Amino acid sequence: MPIAIAPVSANDVEVIAALARVVWQDAYPAIITQAQIDYMLAQRYAAPRLLEELATPGLWWDRATVDGTLAGFAATQLTATPGEMKLDKLYVDPARQRLGLGGALIAHVAARARREGCATLILAVNKQNARAIAAYRKHGFTVRESVRVDIGGGFVMDDFIMERSV
Ligand SMILES: CC(C)(COP(=O)(O)OP(=O)(O)OC[C@H]1O[C@@H](n2cnc3c(N)ncnc32)[C@H](O)[C@@H]1OP(=O)(O)O)[C@@H](O)C(=O)NCCC(=O)NCCS
């Protein structure tokens, strides 16, 4: 399966947001409420927010395509801790999961982290998200700590912070 990974451009913003909704509706109803899904999608994938992030230094959006069709995406950013990069988003089309796309995107962002002089890649994952935790373990991440973050709207994120060296 030929996978192409390239930077997200302004033209991709609508299809990225549409794929995010498909993946979230597949993955999260068993984990968080529909109200929280809608709140977080609106907060994170509104076009102005995505366009602002595409123009932000130290923040990268990557898309993975198969046969020219968007199949997944990742967003990474430098954190306030020197030498550390955060994999902030990793989403793969449910129809294309378990085919190595997630691993390919992780390898891609790990290479960037090395180029940027980082030693560590971190991420936050919901404690109930067994599918993603299994994928992250497979790709070398281990749990560093447990956090509960208030994201407004009466919602919290109950996450593990996972990390791996790059
Ligand atoms: C996490 C995610 C990005 C992984 O992408 P992927 O393309 O499936 O990843 P890979 O093919 O590289 O790795 C697949 C591995 O993930 C784990 N995995 C994936 N789906 C699984 C499932 N339904 N049950 C158990 N383990 C699963 C397994 O370890 C699997 O390896 P295996 O197929 O050899 O057993 C994808 O499952 C996804 O988009 N999930 C929904 C959104 C999400 O939770 N994103 C992470 C937010 S923090």
The ligand as an ORCA input file, in Angstrom:
! r2SCAN-3c Opt
* xyz 0 1
  C      -4.456      5.095     17.034
  C      -4.481      5.022     15.508
  C      -4.052      6.370     14.947
  C      -3.503      3.949     15.037
  O      -3.474      3.987     13.627
  P      -3.230      2.649     12.761
  O      -3.054      3.092     11.348
  O      -4.268      1.647     13.061
  O      -1.819      2.186     13.368
  P      -0.852      1.015     12.904
  O      -1.492      0.246     11.786
  O       0.498      1.562     12.704
  O      -0.793      0.131     14.229
  C      -1.871     -0.682     14.551
  C      -1.698     -1.208     15.960
  O      -2.558     -0.480     16.821
  C      -3.181     -1.382     17.732
  N      -4.591     -1.438     17.372
  C      -5.192     -0.777     16.382
  N      -6.518     -1.031     16.349
  C      -6.732     -1.879     17.365
  C      -7.883     -2.520     17.869
  N      -9.101     -2.329     17.305
  N      -7.756     -3.319     18.933
  C      -6.545     -3.519     19.511
  N      -5.405     -2.945     19.069
  C      -5.508     -2.125     18.013
  C      -2.498     -2.729     17.519
  O      -1.326     -2.727     18.323
  C      -2.138     -2.633     16.066
  O      -1.096     -3.472     15.698
  P      -1.471     -4.901     15.060
  O      -2.451     -4.622     13.960
  O      -0.143     -5.413     14.583
  O      -2.073     -5.692     16.175
  C      -5.890      4.649     14.992
  O      -6.318      3.471     15.652
  C      -6.929      5.732     15.202
  O      -7.045      6.670     14.404
  N      -7.726      5.581     16.267
  C      -8.849      6.470     16.535
  C      -8.393      7.866     16.882
  C      -7.490      7.901     18.083
  O      -7.795      7.360     19.118
  N      -6.360      8.589     17.900
  C      -5.410      8.771     18.962
  C      -5.778      9.940     19.783
  S      -4.648     10.194     21.148
*
